[in-house]
Amino acid sequence: MVILREFDLEPGDTLSQQELNDIMAQSKARLESTFLFTRCQILQIPDSVLLNHCRIQVIVIENWFVYPYFIFELADRNLNVWIREQDVSLSRANIGLGITHLNLSGKKDRLKFRGHSGYTRKAELLYELPYLVGRFGISAHIAIADQKELAYRTFLNKPLFYRTDSEDVVFSSAKFSFSIHYRPSATLFHTLKFDQQIVKIHPDIAQFVNKQFLGGGRTSVTVPSIEYVLRWDKTVYPIYPLGGYRAELRLKKEGFSSGADLNTLSTVVQGELYTRLWSKVFLAQKMKLRKHLLSQSLPYFFQQGIGYKEDKLTGYDLYVLDGRDFFLVNQALKWQLADRDIFLSGYFPEAFRKMNLKTFFRFSLDIAYARDPVFGAQNPYSNSWQVGYGPGLDVLMYHTMSCSLTYGVTRFGFHHWYFDVGFVF
């Protein structure tokens, strides 16, 4: 079932040879991106009786499905902040255990549990069933967390942190969500997500440190929301795309009355285009726009903008551009240096004896603007256009692990080396 869902083919389809080759390449990339297989081969076998007919044979080697793992997670936004501004302090790390099952019932359903302590105490449970009935699926997520230190506001585009002398918990949150998914084709996705978030902070923060952290001097808020997501994904290799395009539209309503703790309506529009210029040279372009459609002022906690998670600006790793709205363009010219399979010794489990290794030289040029009408006067990089650029090196292993080294330069000439690692499944 999983293999068939990743194909844009039906029995009896009539295609040109080039169209068939393109679909086979895209389907192979999607199968590798499911993390269910370490090797995938798709063969076209001509029919011995009927001319211009063929059969498609798919050969895969299954990955491990159960991954227990040790958690060492940084509380800071990225590795560079931890090294340069926090002096590699282990007090800012989270340590714990997790387990992920990638194929619990054989329908690509994923079950994940994580728990850790340290800078943040957190417990998290996630279940995703993409093929519940027909093309419909569901997912559910629960997470609870607390911590003794909190970024209570941003000054000069860097977060400032608050901690009580008595080491009290200053922040706690609980989040519950349930989603319904509909996938009419291999490349089109619809999601309707219902969410409720409860946030509490220490009274000192609301009274003395930042009255606008949750808005109006509040010490707690409860925010229900509903979000619709429409996504097209026609990329050739979804994890690290080298061709095709991807587009996404999000519409989110938080709070449902004028007297709610938060009452806002926002939209996110995102587009990505990946073009092969020459045999081993690629151009990657990404644009993202977030816009709040209601005029209500947003509390500080709900204003995270550029510098968090995947919304990054080359050269600005040590800074954040908070704001209710933002516009971000990421562009990169990539030259593929290597794409090879490395065979490891027999001491490795069979699923990992063949490692695919890809390396790319990259030159990035990013542009961003974050609009912050409330706190922007204290943050000079907000409410103005910012530009970051520089060369880098990307390495991908096993279709799931990546590391990047970038020499980033800001609009103001500040430059430094930045390192990033990632593991996806």
N, C-alpha and C positions, 0 to 999 in steps of 0.2 A: 504493500500500500504506500509506504513512504517513498519508494523509488518511483512509482507511477505518478505521484503527486508533484514530483520535481521535474516532470517532463511536459513540454508543450506539444505533445504528440498524442494522437488517437489512432487506433487501428483503422486503416483505410485512407489515411491522409494522403493527399497528392502534393508533392513538393519538388522543387528543383534540387539538384544535388548540392548547390551552394546553400540553399535554405536548410536542408537537412544537416549539412556540416555545422552550420551556425547553431542550430538547436541542440545538436549533440554536444558541442563545446560548452554552451551555456548550461545544459543539464548536468554535465560532468562537474562543472564548477559548483553548482548548487548542491549536488550530492556530497562533494567534499566539504562544503560549508555546513552540512548538518551535524558534523562531528561524530556521526555514527560509523563512518568508514575511514580507514587509514589509506586505503588504495581503491581506486575506481577506474575501470576501463569500460568503454562503450564501443562495441563493434558493429559494423554494418555488414550483414551477410546476404549476398545476392541470392534471390530465389532461383533454384535450378530448373524450374518449370516455366514460371511466368516472367517474361522479360519486363524490365523496369520495375520490378518488385523486389523488396528486400525485407529481411527481419533484423530487428535491433536486439543485440545481446548485451546485457549489463553484467559485468563481473566485479564484485566488490570483496574486500576483506574487512570484516567488522572490527570496529574499535572496541576498546574496553567501554563498558557501559557504566560501571560503578567506580567513582573516583572519591575515595576518602582523602582529605588533604589537610595540611597544617596551614593555618592562617597567620601570616605576618603582614599586616596592613597598616599603611601610614595614615594618620589622621589629617595630615596636610594635603593640600590639593594635588601636589605632584612631588616627585622625588627631588626636584631641584630646590623647592622651598624647604624641604626637610634638611637638605645638606647645607644650604647657604644661609638660611635664616634661623634654623632651629638646632644647628650644630650637631646633627645626627643624634638627637636626644631620643633614647629608647622610651622615655616617658610619653612620647607622642606616637607610639605605635600601639596597634591592637594585636593581641595574640589569642588564638583560639583554634577550633576545629570545625571542619565542614565535611559534608558528604553530598555528592551529586549523582543521581541516577539519570542517565540520558535517554533511557528507553524502557521505562518501568513495565509497561504492559505490551511492548512490541509495536506501539503506535507513535513512536517518537515523543512520548509523553515524558516530561522532565520533572523530577522531584529534587528539590534542593533544600538542605538545612544548613544553617551557619550559626555559630555562636562564638562570641569572642569577648574578651575583657581587656582592660588597659586604659587607654585614653577615653574610649567609648565602650560601655557595656551594651551589647546588642545581641538579640536573638531574632532569627529570620527564617521563615518557612515559605517556600514557593512551589506551586504545582502548575504545570502547563499540559493540557491535553489538546493538541492541535486538530485531531480528527475524532471528535465526539460523535457527531451524526452527519453523514454526508460531508459537506464542505465546511461545517460549523465546528468550532472548538471553543474551549474555555480555559481560563487561568485564574488563579487566586494567589494572593500574596498577603502575608502578615509580618510586621516588623515592629519590635519595641526596642527602645534605646534610651540611655541616659549618659550624661557626662558631667565632669566637675569643672570644665573650662569651656568658654563659649566665645566665639567671634561676635562681639556685640555691635560693632559698627566698622566702617571702612574709612581710613584716613590716608591721604596721599596714595590712594588706590592699593592699600594693603590692609588686611583685616587686623583689628585690635582685639586682644583677648582679655577676658575677665575671669577671675577665680577668687573665691572667698577665702579669707584667712582660716576658716574652720573646715575647709575642704568639703563643703556641702555640694550636693548635686545642684547644678545651676540650670540644667536643661534636660528635659525628657520629652519623648515623643512616642506616639503609637499610630501606626498606619495600617489600614485594612483596605484591600481593593479586590474587585472581582471584574473580570473582563469576558466579553463574548467576541469571538473572532469568526470572520467569514472570509474564505479564500476561494473565490470563484475560478481562479486560474493559478498557474504556477508563479505568476508575477504580480498579481493584484491582491491586496489585503485590505480588509475593513476590520476595525476594532471599535467596540463601545465599552468604555471603562467607567466603573462606578468606584468612588474612592472616598474614604473618610480619614482625615488626619487630625490628631489631637496633639497640641503642643503646649508645654508648660515651662515657665522660666522662673528663676529665683526672684523674689520681690525686689531685691536691691537693684536688679537690672532695670525693671520697669519704673522704679521710683527715682533712681539717682543716676544711672549710667546711660540709658537710652530709652526714653519713654516711647519712642516710635519703633522699638524692636518688634512688638506685636501690634502696635498702634494704640494710641489713647491711654498709655500707661497700663495696659492689660497684662496680667500675669499668665493667662491661658487663653487659647482659642480652639474652637472646634470647627473644622472646615470640611463640609461635604462637597463633592464635586462630581461632575460627569464630563467625560471627554470622548470625542469622536476622532478617530485617526483613519485617514485614507492614504495608502502607500502603493506606489508602483515601483517594482524593482526589476529592471531589465539589465542589470550589470552582469558582466561576463564572469567575474569572480567576486562574489559579494563581500568577502572579508577584506580583501585588498583589491578593489576593482581596477581593471586594466582596460575596460571597454564597456560601452553601454551607458545607461542613464538610470537615475533613481530620483523619484519625486515623492514628497510627503506633504500632507495638509493636516493640521491639528486644530481643533476647535474645542476650547475648554471653558466650562462655566463653574466657578467656585462660589459657593454661597447662593441661596435661592430666595433671599428677601432683603429688603433695604436695611433691616436691623441686624443682619447676620454679622458675625465676627469679621468676615471677609466677603465682599460682594463684587466680583469682577468677571469679566469675559475677555478671553485672550485667544489669539490665533498665532500659529506658527506655520510658515511656509518655507519649505526647504527643497532645493533642487541640486542635483549632482550630475555632472557630465564627464565621461572618461573617453578620451580619444587616442587612438594609436596614430601617431604622426609618421613614424617609420617603424621598421621591424622590431626594434627594441627601445623605442622612445615613445613615451606616453605623456599626455597632458591631462591632469586631474583638476576639475573646477567644481567648487561647492559654494552655494549661496544659502544663507539662512536669515530669515526675518521673523522677529517676534514682536507682536503689537498687542497692547491692551486696548480694548475697544470702549471701555467705560472710563470716565474721568476721575474716579475715586483714587485718592492717594494710596499707594501701597506701603504697608509696613516694611521695615528693613528686611525682615526674615524672608519676604516673598519677592525680593528684588535681585536675586542672583542672576548675573548676566554672563559676560565673557570671562573666561579663566577657570571655569568649572567643567569637570567631566570632559565631554568631547568638544565643547565650544572653546577652542584655543586660538590664540594669536601668536604667530612665530615671534620669538624674542621677548615676549611679555610673560614668560612663565612665572615670574616672581610678583606679578601684579594681577589685579582683577578690575574689570570694568563693569560695576554693578549698574542696574538701571531697569526701569519698568519696560522699556523697549530697546531692542538692539538690532543692528544689521551687521552681518559678518560674511566676508568673502575669503575663502581659502583657495589658493591656486598653487599647483606644483607641477614642475616639469621633471619627469622621471626617466632615468636611463637604466634599463635592466642589465645588471652586471653578470648575474648567474641565475640559472634555474636548473637544478640538478637533483637527482636522487642519490642519497648517500646510504650505503648499506653498512649497518653496524654489526657488531659481533653477536654471536649466538647467545651471549649472556643476557641480552635484552629480550623482553617478551616479544612474541612473534608480531604483534600489532605495531611494534615500535622499531623493528629491525630495519625498516626502510624509511628514512627521513627525507622529506622533500625540503630543499633549502632554496630560498629565493633571496636575492640581494638587489637593492636599487640605490643608485645615486640620485639625490633629489635636490632641487632648488625651489624654495617656497617663496611666495609673495602673497601676503595677507593684508586685508583692509577691514577696518571695523569702526563702528560708531555705536556708542551706548548713551541713551538719553536718561538722565537721572535728575528730575526737577527738584527733588527733595534734598538729597545729600551731595549733589554734584559740585557744589561750591567748595567742598573739602577734598575733592578728588579731581585733580587737573586732567587726567586722561579721559574722564567722562565728559560728555557733551562736546566732544571734538573728535575729528577724524584721526585715527591711528593707523600706522603702517608698520608691518614687520616683515623681515625677509632674511634669507640666508640658506646656505647649502646644508645637506644632511645625508645620512646613510640609513636605510631601512633594511632589516633582516627579518625574514619570516621562516619559521620552522614548523613542520608537521601540520601546516594549515591552521594552527591555533595559537602559536606563540610568536611574539614579535618584540623587537627592540629597535630603538631609533636613537641616533646621535645627530644633534642639530647645532649648528653655529648660528644663533639668532641675533639679529640686529634690529633695534627699535627705530622709530622715527627720529628720536633725539640722539641717535648714535651710540646708545648703550649696547654693548655686545658681549656675548658669553656663550660657552658651550652648555648644552642641555641634553640630558639623557632621559629616556623613557622606556619602560618595559610594559608588556601586557600579555595576558593569557586569557583566551576567550573559549568558553564552551557553555 
